[in-house]
């Protein structure tokens, strides 16, 4: 009997105790990870508010002070400013910019109004948060998130183009190319206006709508067929001279 009890104790020490300790340790680890993610999210949103008030060039000291924590606390949850910038970029793109563009794309609007609404959603969202947009686009750390956002935006525009061209019996093979060009034009134009600080958001929406709508009309007019377009491009009005 004593030998059996001794063996049982040995088994408990060798198997049960380490197993319980492992479960306990894993539980602590999971709780810490959950706390860390929650705290990172809080500090990310705090940084977003700080950037809105302080500007895109705010440093870690200024951001920490605005949030009401020490810079040491920020570095406890973010490896460095690049890590913080990446978190801000993901949060801003996924919570603000992409949802507004997606809502515009899914509205049941006639073609012209849809084009204008999508462009307006992007331009106006950026105009509401220029400091935050400049912070996210001005740092290499956020480049992967920005590229991911651009791919999602392009994919959504391509799907919409394909559906609307298909409804007209037009070719849809160029949808992805045209979508990439449209999205690229919108983003680059917004970046340029922010960099130079000239022009209003309303004017930018007007100009981009003219460009994008003109291209779409050209595509539809030739049934989405590049060969047909090349053989018979849309005519350019002649230049008026003094003799005319």
Secondary structure per residue as TSV (DSSP state, phi and psi in degrees):
chain	resnum	aa	ss	phi	psi
A	1	X	-	360.0	-47.7
A	2	X	H	-58.6	-39.4
A	3	X	H	-63.0	-37.4
A	4	X	H	-67.0	-42.6
A	5	X	H	-63.7	-41.6
A	6	X	H	-60.6	-43.6
A	7	X	H	-63.9	-40.0
A	8	X	H	-62.2	-44.0
A	9	X	H	-62.2	-41.4
A	10	X	H	-62.2	-41.8
A	11	X	H	-64.0	-40.3
A	12	X	I	-61.2	-44.4
A	13	X	I	-66.1	-38.1
A	14	X	I	-83.8	-28.1
A	15	X	I	-119.7	-55.8
A	16	X	I	-69.7	-46.8
A	17	X	H	-61.0	-49.8
A	18	X	H	-59.4	-35.2
A	19	X	H	-66.1	-44.2
A	20	X	H	-63.2	-44.2
A	21	X	H	-61.3	-38.6
A	22	X	H	-65.3	-42.9
A	23	X	H	-63.5	-44.1
A	24	X	H	-61.6	-45.6
A	25	X	H	-62.2	-41.4
A	26	X	H	-65.3	-36.9
A	27	X	H	-63.7	-43.4
A	28	X	H	-61.5	-43.0
A	29	X	H	-61.4	-42.3
A	30	X	H	-66.1	-40.7
A	31	X	H	-65.1	-40.7
A	32	X	H	-64.8	-41.8
A	33	X	H	-64.1	-40.9
A	34	X	H	-63.8	-45.4
A	35	X	H	-60.7	-42.5
A	36	X	H	-62.0	-44.7
A	37	X	H	-65.9	-40.5
A	38	X	H	-64.8	-41.4
A	39	X	H	-69.6	-39.2
A	40	X	H	-58.5	-42.5
A	41	X	H	-64.2	-42.6
A	42	X	H	-61.4	-45.6
A	43	X	H	-69.8	-31.5
A	44	X	H	-65.3	-47.1
A	45	X	H	-65.5	-35.3
A	46	X	H	-62.7	-39.3
A	47	X	H	-65.0	-39.8
A	48	X	H	-59.3	-46.2
A	49	X	H	-65.1	-38.1
A	50	X	H	-62.9	-44.3
A	51	X	H	-64.9	-36.2
A	52	X	H	-60.8	-38.0
A	53	X	H	-86.0	-37.7
A	54	X	H	-95.6	-24.1
A	55	X	-	106.6	164.5
A	56	X	T	-67.1	-21.3
A	57	X	T	-95.0	10.3
A	58	X	-	-59.7	139.5
A	59	X	-	-91.3	173.8
A	60	X	H	-60.9	-38.9
A	61	X	H	-61.9	-46.1
A	62	X	H	-65.4	-42.3
A	63	X	H	-62.9	-47.3
A	64	X	H	-60.6	-43.8
A	65	X	H	-63.0	-40.7
A	66	X	H	-65.9	-38.4
A	67	X	H	-71.4	-30.2
A	68	X	T	96.8	27.3
A	69	X	S	-129.6	172.9
A	70	X	-	-87.4	160.7
A	71	X	H	-63.5	-29.2
A	72	X	H	-60.7	-38.0
A	73	X	H	-64.0	-42.3
A	74	X	H	-59.9	-43.2
A	75	X	H	-72.6	-14.8
A	76	X	H	-73.1	-29.6
A	77	X	H	-110.1	-13.2
A	78	X	S	-130.8	134.0
A	79	X	S	-60.2	-40.0
A	80	X	S	-165.9	-172.7
A	81	X	H	-65.4	-31.7
A	82	X	H	-63.7	-40.2
A	83	X	H	-64.0	-42.1
A	84	X	H	-64.2	-42.9
A	85	X	H	-61.4	-40.6
A	86	X	H	-63.7	-42.0
A	87	X	H	-65.1	-41.6
A	88	X	H	-63.0	-42.9
A	89	X	H	-61.6	-48.5
A	90	X	H	-59.7	-46.5
A	91	X	H	-63.9	-45.6
A	92	X	H	-64.2	-47.0
A	93	X	I	-65.1	-43.6
A	94	X	I	-80.6	-25.6
A	95	X	I	-99.5	-20.9
A	96	X	I	-124.3	-63.5
A	97	X	I	-68.4	-54.3
A	98	X	H	-62.3	-44.3
A	99	X	H	-59.1	-39.7
A	100	X	H	-68.2	-40.2
A	101	X	H	-66.7	-40.6
A	102	X	H	-64.1	-41.9
A	103	X	H	-59.7	-43.8
A	104	X	H	-62.8	-42.0
A	105	X	H	-66.0	-29.8
A	106	X	T	-93.7	1.3
A	107	X	S	-68.2	144.4
A	108	X	-	-88.1	77.2
A	109	X	-	-114.7	157.9
A	110	X	-	-67.3	161.0
A	111	X	H	-53.3	-51.5
A	112	X	H	-62.1	-45.6
A	113	X	H	-63.3	-34.1
A	114	X	H	-66.1	-45.5
A	115	X	H	-58.4	-47.3
A	116	X	H	-65.8	-37.8
A	117	X	H	-66.6	-41.3
A	118	X	H	-66.3	-46.9
A	119	X	H	-61.4	-44.0
A	120	X	H	-62.2	-38.2
A	121	X	H	-61.2	-44.0
A	122	X	H	-68.4	-51.3
A	123	X	H	-62.1	-46.0
A	124	X	H	-70.8	-33.8
A	125	X	H	-64.3	-42.4
A	126	X	H	-66.0	-41.2
A	127	X	H	-63.3	-29.8
A	128	X	H	-73.3	-25.4
A	129	X	T	-135.3	54.8
A	130	X	H	-61.3	-37.9
A	131	X	H	-62.9	-42.6
A	132	X	H	-68.5	-41.4
A	133	X	H	-63.8	-43.4
A	134	X	H	-64.4	-37.3
A	135	X	H	-64.5	-44.9
A	136	X	H	-72.1	-37.1
A	137	X	H	-87.0	-12.9
A	138	X	T	-94.8	9.7
A	139	X	-	-131.2	134.8
A	140	X	G	-59.2	-31.8
A	141	X	G	-58.4	-32.2
A	142	X	G	-94.4	4.6
A	143	X	H	-62.8	-37.6
A	144	X	H	-65.5	-40.6
A	145	X	H	-67.6	-38.6
A	146	X	H	-66.2	-43.3
A	147	X	H	-62.6	-39.1
A	148	X	H	-63.9	-42.5
A	149	X	H	-61.4	-43.7
A	150	X	H	-63.1	-38.4
A	151	X	H	-65.3	-41.3
A	152	X	H	-64.4	-45.8
A	153	X	H	-58.9	-47.1
A	154	X	H	-61.9	-43.9
A	155	X	H	-61.7	-40.1
A	156	X	H	-67.4	-41.7
A	157	X	H	-66.1	-40.6
A	158	X	H	-61.1	-43.0
A	159	X	H	-63.1	-41.1
A	160	X	H	-66.5	-44.8
A	161	X	H	-59.1	-46.8
A	162	X	H	-60.1	-43.1
A	163	X	H	-65.2	-42.0
A	164	X	H	-76.7	-32.8
A	165	X	H	-69.5	-43.0
A	166	X	H	-60.5	-38.0
A	167	X	H	-63.2	-22.8
A	168	X	T	-96.9	1.6
A	169	X	T	76.0	18.3
A	170	X	-	-89.9	160.8
A	171	X	-	-66.9	144.1
A	172	X	-	-118.3	3.6
A	173	X	T	-63.0	-23.2
A	174	X	T	-93.2	6.7
A	175	X	H	-57.1	-43.6
A	176	X	H	-66.7	-41.4
A	177	X	H	-62.4	-47.1
A	178	X	H	-65.7	-38.6
A	179	X	H	-63.3	-43.6
A	180	X	H	-62.2	-39.2
A	181	X	H	-67.7	-40.7
A	182	X	H	-65.1	-49.2
A	183	X	H	-63.8	-43.6
A	184	X	H	-59.7	-41.0
A	185	X	H	-63.8	-42.5
A	186	X	H	-63.7	-48.7
A	187	X	H	-65.7	-46.3
A	188	X	H	-65.1	-37.7
A	189	X	H	-65.9	-42.0
A	190	X	H	-62.4	-45.1
A	191	X	H	-59.1	-42.0
A	192	X	H	-66.3	-42.9
A	193	X	H	-64.1	-42.0
A	194	X	H	-64.5	-38.4
A	195	X	H	-66.8	-35.8
A	196	X	H	-99.5	-14.3
A	197	X	T	66.9	25.0
A	198	X	-	-120.4	153.0
A	199	X	S	84.8	148.8
A	200	X	-	-93.5	163.3
A	201	X	H	-66.0	-34.7
A	202	X	H	-63.7	-42.3
A	203	X	H	-64.7	-40.0
A	204	X	H	-64.6	-40.9
A	205	X	H	-61.7	-43.3
A	206	X	H	-59.9	-46.8
A	207	X	H	-68.9	-42.3
A	208	X	H	-68.3	-37.5
A	209	X	H	-62.7	-40.9
A	210	X	H	-59.9	-45.4
A	211	X	H	-65.0	-51.1
A	212	X	H	-68.7	-44.1
A	213	X	H	-64.0	-39.7
A	214	X	H	-60.2	-40.3
A	215	X	H	-67.3	-42.2
A	216	X	H	-66.0	-40.8
A	217	X	H	-60.9	-41.1
A	218	X	H	-62.0	-40.2
A	219	X	H	-64.0	-48.2
A	220	X	H	-66.9	-38.9
A	221	X	H	-58.6	-33.9
A	222	X	T	-104.1	23.7
A	223	X	T	61.5	27.5
A	224	X	T	69.6	16.6
A	225	X	-	-106.2	106.7
A	226	X	H	-58.1	-36.0
A	227	X	H	-66.1	-41.7
A	228	X	H	-65.6	-37.1
A	229	X	H	-66.6	-43.9
A	230	X	H	-63.9	-36.2
A	231	X	H	-73.4	-28.3
A	232	X	S	-146.4	70.4
A	233	X	-	-65.0	154.8
A	234	X	-	-62.0	136.2
A	235	X	-	-70.9	145.7
A	236	X	-	-94.8	130.8
A	237	X	-	-57.4	141.1
A	238	X	-	-67.2	154.8
A	239	X	-	-75.4	128.2
A	240	X	-	-75.0	135.7
A	241	X	-	-114.7	171.4
A	242	X	T	-65.0	-26.0
A	243	X	T	-74.9	-19.5
A	244	X	-	-83.0	360.0
